Amino acid sequence: MDEEQARARLTAERGEVESLLRETEEEARQNRDAEDEPGDIGDPAQTLTASDMADAVSARLRDRLAAIGRALARLDDGTYGRSVRSGQPIPEERLDADPAAEVTIEEAQMRSLTNPRGYVPPDGG
């Protein structure tokens, strides 16, 4: 994928994710407000569950925004399309599937084998 196409796709996705994040955070806020309201609530656990789910979705969306930001930064500094871990080229098919891909498929698989819960340290691991 050429850099212009990658930038356009990443920028468009960033806008979509930002919109989804705003909606999800608003939903979580509304759920929290509903938790605080006195009155007849059929099942208080339902509101808590909805709030927790919205928080989890928001966290995933923020992670995606961060990945998109890192990909755009790699475009700016000329390292886009190379693994941030090994420097090896990321195959075109992988970048077509996910323009924010940071590592090769093999490196991603290795990470999932050594880190099955998907924890990524703050430094990007």
C-alpha positions in Angstrom: 0.0 0.0 0.0 1.5 3.4 -0.9 1.9 6.0 1.8 -0.8 8.3 0.5 -3.4 5.5 0.5 -2.2 4.4 4.0 -2.5 8.0 5.4 -6.0 8.4 3.9 -7.2 5.1 5.3 -5.7 5.8 8.8 -7.1 9.3 8.8 -10.6 8.1 7.9 -10.4 5.4 10.5 -9.2 7.8 13.1 -12.3 9.9 12.5 -14.6 6.9 12.8 -13.0 5.7 16.0 -13.1 9.1 17.5 -16.8 9.3 16.8 -17.4 5.9 18.2 -15.4 6.8 21.3 -17.5 9.9 21.9 -20.7 7.9 21.6 -19.4 5.1 23.9 -18.2 7.5 26.5 -21.6 9.3 26.4 -23.4 6.0 26.8 -21.2 5.1 29.8 -21.9 8.6 31.4 -25.6 8.1 30.9 -25.4 4.6 32.5 -23.6 6.1 35.5 -26.1 8.8 35.8 -28.9 6.2 35.7 -27.1 4.3 38.5 -27.2 7.4 40.7 -30.9 8.2 40.1 -33.2 7.2 42.9 -36.3 5.3 41.9 -37.5 2.0 40.7 -34.7 0.2 38.8 -35.6 -3.2 37.7 -32.2 -4.6 37.9 -29.3 -2.4 39.2 -26.8 -5.0 37.9 -28.0 -4.4 34.4 -26.9 -0.7 34.6 -23.5 -1.6 36.1 -22.9 -4.2 33.4 -23.8 -1.8 30.6 -21.5 0.8 32.2 -18.6 -1.7 32.5 -19.1 -2.9 28.9 -19.0 0.7 27.7 -15.8 1.3 29.6 -14.2 -1.8 28.1 -15.2 -0.7 24.6 -13.9 2.8 25.3 -10.6 1.4 26.4 -10.3 -0.7 23.2 -11.2 2.4 21.1 -8.5 4.5 22.9 -6.0 1.7 22.2 -6.9 1.7 18.5 -6.6 5.5 18.4 -3.1 5.2 19.9 -2.2 2.6 17.3 -3.5 4.8 14.5 -1.5 7.7 15.9 1.7 5.6 16.0 1.1 4.5 12.4 0.7 8.1 11.2 3.9 9.0 13.1 5.7 6.2 11.3 4.4 7.6 8.0 5.8 11.0 9.0 9.2 9.6 10.0 9.6 7.2 7.0 9.4 3.9 9.0 5.9 3.0 8.0 5.6 -0.6 6.7 8.4 -1.9 8.8 8.1 -3.9 12.0 8.6 -1.7 15.1 10.1 -4.8 16.7 12.5 -6.2 14.1 12.6 -3.6 11.3 11.5 -6.3 8.9 9.1 -5.3 6.1 5.4 -5.9 7.0 3.8 -7.7 4.1 1.5 -5.7 1.9 -1.4 -8.1 2.6 -1.1 -7.4 6.4 -1.0 -3.6 5.8 -4.1 -3.9 3.5 -5.9 -5.7 6.3 -4.7 -3.4 9.0 -3.0 -0.2 8.0 -1.9 0.4 11.6 -0.1 -3.0 11.8 3.1 -2.5 13.8 4.7 -6.0 13.5 4.7 -8.9 11.1 2.2 -11.7 11.4 4.9 -14.0 12.8 5.8 -11.4 15.5 2.2 -10.9 16.4 1.7 -14.7 16.7 4.8 -14.9 18.9 3.4 -12.2 21.1 0.1 -13.9 21.5 1.8 -17.2 22.4 4.0 -15.5 25.0 1.4 -13.1 26.2 -2.0 -14.8 25.8 -3.9 -12.1 27.6 -2.7 -9.5 25.2 -1.1 -7.2 27.8 0.9 -4.5 26.1 3.2 -2.6 28.4 3.0 1.2 28.3 6.1 1.5 26.1 4.4 -0.6 23.4 6.3 -3.8 24.4 
